[in-house]
């Protein structure tokens, strides 16, 4: 019988994409994926390192893994993902094998006694063929690492400096996905708009993808505000394949905190970028990332974030409470905002987001939107529209993976409901 593997993935879209390549390697050496962890011969954990709370999740699951190990003596438990050297040293005794994600091509040599025929001559692990988990939407990494060194972030220390994936590989992967019927492609990178492969920058890459025949959307994440130039914005305003949705991380609405974060822009500069984007793309939906309770953040400085939040009116925001992360520059700052205060600030922004999101969604009532159907549930079909808003609709037909036109008739803060006008 074929051996089975189980993947446990924590963290961002890049980790999810990496897990698909891990699955690809394991499938190539005869392993089958299982949905039940207790049936596995190999368990691979893909670790997130962005916050200490994420690291703690690994420690939290160790007792369960140790119990499984007692029951299945030949069980191999592996760890990869974003790891700092200090974390790796502490976790080594709990795992059979810990490897950096760019060491993925060597995984067969650990699992197999005779792995010579599986040796791969690859310049980078991203050349490995993924085992895609979604038949509608797919992640395509275009680069790894980061050169920005934000003071709260460990990515430059876990994934290294920026490395662009060759444009030919990216285009080839996307063409193959489109042939398979994929309707939504996410370009991934820690800072996608800093992509550079020879003379091909991010704008040039998007133009090349735009020319690929087929009915599909292109989305991308993450982007740094300071790499959003007017040429890029102009292209996005005219693009037929990039929907009007952008994630533009703010992190803080206060200049002093932004400087401590090493974000390299001011509130004024950020606002000017948003203004230019909205001038060219009036109906654009913008989401953001916010950290509350960063070291030394006063109530007044947090209020600056609240004020900017109200002014920009985000469609969505991913709000997190700051937690010290060893290995980052911010770790050496005094974490002087009490946990309860961080929680309160998170609550204030979350409630504000809910109010703004509802107002924005109510403006869509009566309008027709394009929805890519992603999921079938008992109470209807769920999908995402061009603004990346969740939409529920109804149909007796199988519309999974299809683009449909939906007239919105009801709005909630984070959900739209409507009727299909073409099937």
C-alpha positions as CSV (number, residue, x, y, z in Angstrom):
1,X,0.0,0.0,0.0
2,X,1.1,3.6,-0.8
3,X,2.4,5.5,2.2
4,X,0.3,8.6,3.2
5,X,1.2,12.1,4.1
6,X,-0.6,14.9,6.0
7,X,0.1,18.6,5.6
8,X,-0.5,21.1,8.5
9,X,-0.1,24.6,7.2
10,X,0.1,27.8,9.2
11,X,0.4,31.4,8.1
12,X,0.2,33.2,4.8
13,X,-0.6,32.4,1.2
14,X,3.1,31.8,0.5
15,X,3.1,29.0,3.0
16,X,0.0,27.5,1.4
17,X,1.8,27.7,-2.0
18,X,4.9,26.1,-0.6
19,X,2.7,23.3,0.8
20,X,1.5,22.6,-2.7
21,X,5.1,22.1,-3.8
22,X,5.8,19.8,-0.8
23,X,2.7,17.8,-1.8
24,X,4.1,17.7,-5.4
25,X,7.4,16.2,-4.2
26,X,5.8,13.6,-1.9
27,X,3.4,12.6,-4.7
28,X,6.4,12.2,-7.1
29,X,7.9,9.5,-4.7
30,X,4.7,7.6,-4.3
31,X,3.0,9.1,-1.3
32,X,-0.8,9.8,-1.2
33,X,-2.4,12.7,0.6
34,X,-4.7,11.8,3.5
35,X,-7.3,14.0,5.3
36,X,-6.8,12.1,8.5
37,X,-3.7,12.9,10.5
38,X,-3.9,9.6,12.4
39,X,-3.6,7.7,9.1
40,X,-0.4,9.4,8.0
41,X,3.1,7.9,7.6
42,X,4.6,11.4,7.2
43,X,3.4,14.6,8.8
44,X,4.8,17.9,7.4
45,X,4.2,21.1,9.4
46,X,4.7,24.4,7.5
47,X,5.5,26.9,10.1
48,X,4.6,30.6,10.3
49,X,7.1,32.9,12.1
50,X,5.5,36.3,11.7
51,X,4.5,36.6,15.4
52,X,5.4,34.7,18.6
53,X,1.8,33.6,18.8
54,X,2.2,31.8,15.5
55,X,5.3,30.0,16.7
56,X,3.5,29.0,19.9
57,X,0.9,27.1,17.7
58,X,3.7,24.7,16.8
59,X,4.4,24.1,20.5
60,X,0.7,23.7,21.1
61,X,0.3,20.8,18.7
62,X,3.5,18.9,19.8
63,X,1.7,16.8,22.5
64,X,-0.7,15.4,19.9
65,X,2.2,14.7,17.5
66,X,4.0,12.9,20.3
67,X,1.0,10.7,21.0
68,X,0.7,9.8,17.3
69,X,4.4,8.9,17.3
70,X,3.8,6.4,20.1
71,X,1.1,4.7,18.2
72,X,2.9,4.7,14.8
73,X,6.5,3.9,15.4
74,X,7.6,4.5,11.8
75,X,5.8,7.9,11.6
76,X,8.1,10.7,10.4
77,X,7.3,14.2,11.6
78,X,8.9,17.1,9.6
79,X,9.0,20.8,10.0
80,X,9.6,23.6,7.4
81,X,8.3,27.1,6.6
82,X,9.6,30.3,8.1
83,X,12.1,29.4,10.9
84,X,14.6,31.5,12.7
85,X,17.8,29.8,13.8
86,X,16.8,30.1,17.4
87,X,13.4,28.5,16.8
88,X,15.0,25.7,14.9
89,X,17.5,24.9,17.6
90,X,14.7,24.7,20.2
91,X,12.5,22.5,18.1
92,X,15.0,20.1,16.7
93,X,14.5,17.4,19.3
94,X,10.8,17.3,18.6
95,X,11.1,16.5,14.9
96,X,12.6,13.9,12.7
97,X,13.7,16.3,10.1
98,X,13.7,20.1,9.8
99,X,14.5,21.7,6.5
100,X,14.4,25.1,4.9
101,X,11.8,25.4,2.2
102,X,14.5,25.9,-0.5
103,X,15.9,22.5,0.6
104,X,12.7,20.9,-0.6
105,X,14.4,19.1,-3.6
106,X,16.4,17.0,-1.1
107,X,13.3,15.7,0.8
108,X,13.3,12.4,-1.0
109,X,16.8,11.6,0.1
110,X,15.6,11.7,3.7
111,X,12.4,9.6,3.2
112,X,13.8,7.0,0.8
113,X,16.6,4.5,1.1
114,X,17.3,4.6,-2.6
115,X,16.5,8.1,-3.8
116,X,19.1,8.4,-6.6
117,X,16.4,8.4,-9.3
118,X,14.5,11.2,-7.6
119,X,17.4,13.6,-7.4
120,X,16.5,16.9,-9.0
121,X,18.7,19.4,-10.7
122,X,16.9,22.6,-9.8
123,X,18.3,26.1,-9.3
124,X,15.4,26.9,-7.0
125,X,12.6,25.0,-5.2
126,X,10.0,27.0,-7.1
127,X,10.8,25.0,-10.2
128,X,9.1,22.0,-8.5
129,X,5.7,21.2,-10.0
130,X,3.0,21.9,-7.3
131,X,0.1,19.7,-6.5
132,X,-2.6,22.4,-6.7
133,X,-5.3,22.0,-4.1
134,X,-7.9,24.4,-5.7
135,X,-9.4,23.8,-9.1
136,X,-10.7,27.4,-9.4
137,X,-8.0,29.7,-7.9
138,X,-4.2,29.2,-7.7
139,X,-1.2,30.8,-6.1
140,X,1.8,31.5,-8.3
141,X,4.9,32.8,-6.4
142,X,6.9,35.3,-8.5
143,X,9.6,36.0,-5.9
144,X,10.7,35.1,-2.4
145,X,12.4,37.1,0.4
146,X,12.3,40.8,1.2
147,X,14.7,43.7,1.3
148,X,12.6,46.1,3.3
149,X,13.5,45.0,6.8
150,X,10.4,46.3,8.6
151,X,11.3,46.3,12.3
152,X,8.6,43.9,13.3
153,X,9.1,41.4,10.5
154,X,11.2,38.2,10.5
155,X,10.8,37.5,6.8
156,X,14.3,38.8,5.7
157,X,15.8,36.5,8.3
158,X,13.8,33.4,7.5
159,X,13.4,33.7,3.7
160,X,16.4,35.9,3.0
161,X,16.7,38.8,0.6
162,X,14.6,39.3,-2.5
163,X,15.0,36.7,-5.2
164,X,12.9,37.1,-8.4
165,X,11.7,34.0,-10.1
166,X,12.5,33.9,-13.9
167,X,9.7,35.4,-15.9
168,X,9.7,32.5,-18.3
169,X,8.8,30.1,-15.4
170,X,6.0,32.3,-14.2
171,X,4.4,32.7,-17.6
172,X,4.8,28.9,-18.3
173,X,3.1,28.1,-15.0
174,X,0.2,30.5,-15.6
175,X,-0.4,29.3,-19.1
176,X,-0.6,25.7,-17.8
177,X,-3.0,26.8,-15.1
178,X,-5.3,28.6,-17.6
179,X,-5.3,25.5,-19.8
180,X,-6.5,23.5,-16.8
181,X,-9.4,25.9,-16.3
182,X,-8.1,28.0,-13.4
183,X,-10.1,31.3,-13.3
184,X,-8.2,33.3,-10.6
185,X,-4.4,33.6,-10.3
186,X,-2.7,35.2,-7.3
187,X,0.8,36.4,-7.8
188,X,2.7,36.0,-4.6
189,X,5.7,37.7,-3.0
190,X,6.5,39.6,0.1
191,X,6.7,42.8,-2.1
192,X,5.5,41.9,-5.5
193,X,5.8,45.3,-7.0
194,X,9.5,45.2,-6.4
195,X,9.8,42.2,-8.8
196,X,12.7,42.4,-11.2
197,X,14.1,39.7,-13.5
198,X,16.6,41.4,-15.8
199,X,14.8,44.1,-17.7
200,X,11.3,42.7,-16.7
201,X,9.8,44.6,-13.7
202,X,6.4,44.0,-12.1
203,X,4.6,46.2,-14.6
204,X,6.2,44.4,-17.5
205,X,5.3,41.0,-16.0
206,X,1.7,42.1,-15.6
207,X,1.6,43.2,-19.3
208,X,2.9,39.8,-20.3
209,X,0.3,37.9,-18.3
210,X,-2.4,40.2,-19.6
211,X,-1.6,38.9,-23.1
212,X,-2.2,35.3,-22.2
213,X,-5.4,34.1,-23.8
214,X,-8.2,33.0,-21.6
215,X,-10.9,34.2,-19.3
216,X,-9.2,34.6,-15.9
217,X,-8.5,37.2,-13.2
218,X,-5.0,38.3,-12.0
219,X,-4.7,39.3,-8.3
220,X,-1.5,40.0,-6.3
221,X,-0.3,40.2,-2.8
222,X,1.6,41.7,-1.0
223,X,2.6,45.1,-2.2
224,X,4.6,48.0,-0.6
225,X,3.0,51.4,-0.9
226,X,6.3,53.0,-1.9
227,X,6.6,50.8,-5.0
228,X,3.3,51.9,-6.4
229,X,4.2,54.3,-9.3
230,X,2.0,56.1,-11.7
231,X,2.7,53.8,-14.6
232,X,1.6,50.8,-12.6
233,X,-1.5,52.6,-11.5
234,X,-2.3,53.6,-15.1
235,X,-2.0,50.0,-16.3
236,X,-4.2,48.7,-13.5
237,X,-6.9,51.2,-14.4
238,X,-7.0,49.9,-18.0
239,X,-6.4,46.2,-17.4
240,X,-9.0,43.7,-18.5
241,X,-7.7,40.9,-16.3
242,X,-6.7,42.7,-13.0
243,X,-9.9,43.4,-11.0
244,X,-10.3,46.7,-9.1
245,X,-9.0,45.3,-5.8
246,X,-5.7,46.2,-4.0
247,X,-4.2,45.3,-0.7
248,X,-2.1,48.3,0.4
249,X,-0.6,47.7,3.9
250,X,-0.6,50.8,6.1
251,X,0.4,49.3,9.5
252,X,0.0,52.6,11.3
253,X,-1.5,56.0,10.7
254,X,1.1,57.8,12.8
255,X,4.4,59.1,11.4
256,X,6.5,58.3,14.5
257,X,5.3,54.7,14.7
258,X,5.8,54.3,10.9
259,X,9.4,55.4,11.4
260,X,9.9,53.0,14.3
261,X,8.5,50.3,12.0
262,X,11.0,51.2,9.3
263,X,8.2,51.5,6.8
264,X,10.0,54.3,4.8
265,X,6.9,56.4,4.0
266,X,4.9,59.1,5.8
267,X,1.1,59.3,6.3
268,X,1.1,62.1,3.7
269,X,2.9,60.0,1.2
270,X,0.6,57.0,1.8
271,X,-2.5,59.2,1.4
272,X,-1.1,60.6,-1.9
273,X,-0.7,57.1,-3.3
274,X,-4.3,56.2,-2.3
275,X,-5.5,59.4,-3.9
276,X,-3.6,58.6,-7.2
277,X,-5.0,55.1,-7.2
278,X,-8.6,56.3,-6.7
279,X,-8.3,59.1,-9.3
280,X,-7.4,56.4,-11.9
281,X,-9.6,53.6,-10.5
282,X,-12.6,55.3,-8.9
283,X,-14.4,52.1,-7.9
284,X,-11.3,50.3,-6.5
285,X,-11.7,48.4,-3.3
286,X,-8.7,48.7,-1.0
287,X,-7.8,46.5,1.9
288,X,-5.0,47.1,4.4
289,X,-2.9,45.6,7.2
290,X,-2.8,47.3,10.6
291,X,-0.7,46.6,13.7
292,X,-2.0,48.0,17.0
293,X,-0.1,48.4,20.2
294,X,3.3,48.8,18.6
295,X,6.0,49.7,21.2
296,X,5.6,53.2,22.5
297,X,2.3,53.8,20.7
298,X,0.3,56.3,22.7
299,X,-3.4,56.7,22.7
300,X,-3.0,59.8,20.6
301,X,-0.8,58.0,18.1
302,X,-3.4,55.2,17.9
303,X,-6.1,57.8,17.3
304,X,-4.1,59.0,14.3
305,X,-4.6,55.5,12.9
306,X,-8.3,55.7,13.7
307,X,-8.6,59.1,12.0
308,X,-6.8,57.9,8.8
309,X,-8.9,54.7,8.8
310,X,-12.0,56.9,8.8
311,X,-10.6,59.1,6.0
312,X,-9.5,56.4,3.6
313,X,-12.5,54.1,4.3
314,X,-11.0,50.7,3.7
315,X,-13.2,47.9,2.3
316,X,-11.4,45.4,4.4
317,X,-8.6,45.4,7.0
318,X,-6.5,42.7,8.6
319,X,-5.8,44.0,12.1
320,X,-3.3,42.4,14.5
321,X,-2.1,43.1,18.0
322,X,1.7,43.6,18.2
323,X,3.6,40.9,19.9
324,X,7.4,40.9,20.4
325,X,9.3,38.6,18.0
326,X,12.8,37.7,18.9
327,X,15.2,38.3,15.9
328,X,13.5,41.6,14.8
329,X,14.6,45.1,15.5
330,X,11.4,45.9,17.3
331,X,12.0,43.1,19.8
332,X,14.5,45.4,21.5
333,X,12.0,48.2,22.0
334,X,10.0,48.2,25.2
335,X,6.7,46.5,24.7
336,X,4.9,49.0,26.9
337,X,1.3,48.8,25.6
338,X,-0.6,46.6,28.0
339,X,-2.4,43.5,26.5
340,X,-5.8,44.8,27.5
341,X,-5.1,48.1,25.8
342,X,-4.0,46.3,22.6
343,X,-7.2,44.3,22.7
344,X,-9.3,47.4,23.1
345,X,-7.5,49.2,20.2
346,X,-8.1,46.1,18.0
347,X,-11.8,46.2,19.0
348,X,-12.1,49.9,18.1
349,X,-10.7,49.4,14.6
350,X,-12.7,46.2,14.0
351,X,-16.0,47.9,14.9
352,X,-15.0,50.9,12.7
353,X,-14.2,48.5,9.8
354,X,-17.6,46.8,10.2
355,X,-19.4,50.1,10.0
356,X,-17.4,51.4,7.0
357,X,-17.7,48.0,5.2
358,X,-21.5,48.0,5.6
359,X,-21.8,51.5,4.2
360,X,-19.6,50.6,1.2
361,X,-21.5,47.4,0.6
362,X,-24.9,49.1,0.8
363,X,-23.7,51.3,-2.1
364,X,-23.6,48.2,-4.2
365,X,-27.3,47.4,-3.7
366,X,-29.1,47.4,-7.1
367,X,-25.8,47.2,-9.0
368,X,-24.6,44.3,-11.1
369,X,-21.3,42.7,-10.2
370,X,-19.2,39.8,-11.7
371,X,-18.8,36.9,-9.3
372,X,-16.4,33.9,-9.5
373,X,-18.3,31.1,-7.8
374,X,-15.9,29.3,-5.4
375,X,-18.1,27.1,-3.2
376,X,-21.4,25.3,-2.9
377,X,-23.2,25.4,0.5
378,X,-26.6,24.2,1.7
379,X,-27.9,27.8,1.7
380,X,-26.5,28.8,-1.7
381,X,-23.4,29.4,-3.8
382,X,-20.5,31.5,-2.5
383,X,-18.0,33.4,-4.6
384,X,-15.9,36.5,-4.8
385,X,-16.6,39.5,-7.0
386,X,-14.2,41.8,-8.8
387,X,-13.8,43.8,-5.5
388,X,-12.9,40.6,-3.6
389,X,-16.1,40.8,-1.7
390,X,-17.9,37.7,-0.6
391,X,-21.2,37.2,-2.5
392,X,-23.9,34.6,-1.9
393,X,-26.4,33.7,-4.6
394,X,-28.7,30.9,-5.7
395,X,-28.9,28.6,-8.7
396,X,-30.2,25.1,-9.4
397,X,-27.5,24.7,-12.0
398,X,-23.9,23.7,-11.2
399,X,-22.1,27.1,-11.5
400,X,-18.9,26.1,-9.6
401,X,-15.9,27.8,-11.1
402,X,-17.9,30.0,-13.4
403,X,-18.1,33.8,-13.7
404,X,-21.7,34.9,-13.3
405,X,-23.4,38.3,-13.2
406,X,-25.2,39.0,-10.0
407,X,-27.5,41.9,-9.1
408,X,-27.0,42.8,-5.4
409,X,-30.2,43.1,-3.4
410,X,-28.9,42.8,0.2
411,X,-25.7,43.9,2.0
412,X,-24.0,42.9,5.2
413,X,-20.6,44.2,6.5
414,X,-18.7,41.3,5.0
415,X,-21.2,39.6,2.7
416,X,-23.3,40.6,-0.3
417,X,-26.4,38.7,-1.5
418,X,-28.0,38.8,-4.9
419,X,-29.7,37.2,-7.8
420,X,-28.0,35.8,-10.9
421,X,-29.1,37.7,-14.0
422,X,-27.3,35.4,-16.5
423,X,-26.7,31.6,-16.3
